[in-house]
C-alpha cells in the first residue's frame, strides 16, 4: 500500500514538473490598469475640430506610424491617445493651424489571435472588456480535447514579448495571442 501511495505521489510530482507552468510576470497584469498604448493595426478616428478635411480615420501601419495630412508621418506606436493628439497638435501648430484642437479615439482595436484546442482558431476582433472565456466563445468554444481551466497568453509590453498562463476569467488585451492547450486526461 505504501509503495502504491509513493508511486502515485511520484507520478503527480512528475506531471507537475512537466506542466511548464510559469507565473505571469507582474508587468503582464500591470498593463491592465495603465492607459492603452497604440500599435500596428489599430484604426484611429482623429478629429481636428473646425478642420473637416483633416478629420478622418487612420490606420497605424506595420512600422507604427500614421500618415497625417500636412504633417506627414507621425509615430503612433507606444503612444497613448492623448499623447498622439498632443503630437499631432504640435506639428499642426508649426505653420499650418494657429491653435488646433485634436482628439484621438480608437475606432477599432488591433485583433487578437486564438490558437490551439478551439473549434475555429484564427484572428478575431478585440472588444473592450473581453475576457479569455469571451474570446474562446468567439472562436466557437473549446474543442473536446481542450484544457478548460487556464490558457497561455503571449502579450507584447513595451516592445518586449511576455508569456504567461492565466485563468479563463482573465482580461484580454488587443494584440494578445491566446493558446488553448490540450488536456492530458
Secondary structure, DSSP 8 states (H G I E B T S, - for coil): -HHHHHHHHHHHHHHHHHT------HHHHHTTTS-----TT-EEEEEETT-TTT-EEEE--TTSEEEETTTEEEE-TT--HHHHHHHHHHHHHTTT-SS--EEEEEEE---EEEEESBSS-EEE---TT-BHHHHHHHTT-B-TTB--SEEEEEEEETTEEEEEEEETTSB--TT-EEEE-B---
